Amino acid sequence: MYEILENTRDNILKLRELKKRYKLFYEYAPLPYQSLDENANIIDINQAWLDFFGYDKEEVIGKCFGEFLVLKSREMLNSRFSHFKEVGVIQDVEYEIVKKDGIHRNIWLDGRIEYDKNGNFTQAHCFFKDITDRKRIENQLRSSKTFLSNVFTSIQDGISILDKDLNIIQVNPIMELWYSHSMPMLGKKCYEVYHERNKPCEICPSLQALRSGQPAYEIVPKTGPKQKITGWLDLYSFPLLDEEGGQIIGVIEYVRDISERMKAEQRLRDSEVKYKYLFENAQVGLYWSRISDGKFIECNEIFAKLLGYGTREELLEDYIATEHYVYPTKRNEMLDAIRKNKEIRDSEILVTKRDGTPIWLSISARMFEKENRIEGAVIDITRRKKTEQELKESELLYKKAYDKADFYKDLLAHDVSNIFNNINASIQLIELWKEDSEVLNNDGDMIDIIKQQLEKGASLVSNVRKHSEIEEGENLVKSVDVIDVINESIKDVLSRFHYREIEINVKKTNEIPNVKGGDLLIDAIENILINGALHNESDTIRMWVNVSEVYKDAEKFVKLEFKDNGIGIIDERKKAIFERNYNKDKSTGGMGIGLSLVKTIINSYDGQVKVDNRVLGDHTKGSIFVVLLKQWQLMD
């Protein structure tokens, strides 16, 4: 009894060891493994299975194997699994599976059923291998064979296969169409069909391919009925090797109809002769140049003479376009335009001739990018451009003279008329008051008005003269003490407006250097101060003049600020107030040329002037005129 129990215990231990080894085998097997119950549900899988499908083990156990198959394979699983349980073994059964990431793969599955001691189903053990790549290669191979067969029968070039004795053993339909009218091709020697010879010559490409093992080439005539030549064929012969690729067993002949090409080449040769004649005898400059560096590679004699050369050979040797553009960026602009529009027409460029003389050319060109070539035609338009420039300058001079005359006409007509009207009105009032002793004492006021109007007239004439002098270039630039000019201007303004209460305060920082100016600078400053006095309705006219040094754009300037408590200038008029357009100044009732003259004088000294509100955001509180003048010591 003890011995029986001992044997039973040994058997159990052996069985456990066997199961342990068995489990280690399938767990670490390189092929994916799965065990299924009788309903094809997964009992167990190995790591290779999980790696292949991309799942974790808890996501798989207990699920039907069909859940991991595509619909078509899932439908086949039931019948195949029933048969599998009956026969006990299957091999190379193909399924299409879906991995966790959605990728489809093809597998071959091998399996064996495990039964208990009574012959009942226990579980199915299955291994499978990925055959996706193999299946793809097989499909490609089948497709390639089908493709080659279709090519052989449908290609529009001729194909024939010869044995080692140069007998034709197979031809495609197009080859038969070309040659079978003269004699049956199959079984004939290739040289009998193509050349009507009884033996091959030494230059026969098929014979050369057999002997050398290398492709050979020949042009053969394409013949019609009664051996009439109707065109030409390119014949390429290639050695045909056996399946091991070691022995030459025949020749493949590939024949292409080149009749149209031969005709085209002849037409090209004819057109080249005509083109050369036109190129050499054209009455415009023709050229070819390289895109990369502008080197000329061909031109006609006219083109060479345009650029100052005696012969085209001299130009091709010496002249490089990129070195002769007056405006270097123009060439790249021209290339970009050709690339965008395929060509350019009548584009105008300024280049220099051999001796450096500038010449205007009108160019039409197109580009051949792959050939690194530009092809163009040019004509000399220098005389036309010179005429256009002279006409443009004449028009500008005429317009300038017309605008000047029109400006002074409107200015004088308006301001002189106002002055005369005011004088006339004052004289009429004096005439009336002569008869009335009670108002006779007002004569002094009227006389003051007449004097003021006469001063305005004198100022108007003076300003017009100074404006004209500046425009004619008679303004002398020199070093000026701006403080002296400001003080002198203030004296003149106080004298002119002696009948008004005026306060003018001058403030400066440190010692102010001399500025770039001239004799007319005092007129500009006086006009600014007069503008502040004229357009001021306050009981006391107040003006402040601040003088300081400033930097702007890395240059030193003297800054003049003229502030007043006048009626101010609305924002809409600030931009136009310095313009020399008298119509814009009529609404002010002032001298139309005054502020225009200020800007003209200041600009003539390379200075700047602008106007703004004295109080930010409120133009009714008066204006501030800001003048920047360059310091003299920085001038060349």
Order of alpha helices (4+ residues) and beta strands (2+ residues): alpha-beta-beta-alpha-alpha-beta-beta-beta-alpha-beta-beta-alpha-alpha-alpha-beta-beta-beta-alpha-beta-beta-alpha-alpha-alpha-beta-beta-beta-alpha-alpha-beta-alpha-beta-beta-alpha-beta-beta-alpha-alpha-beta-beta
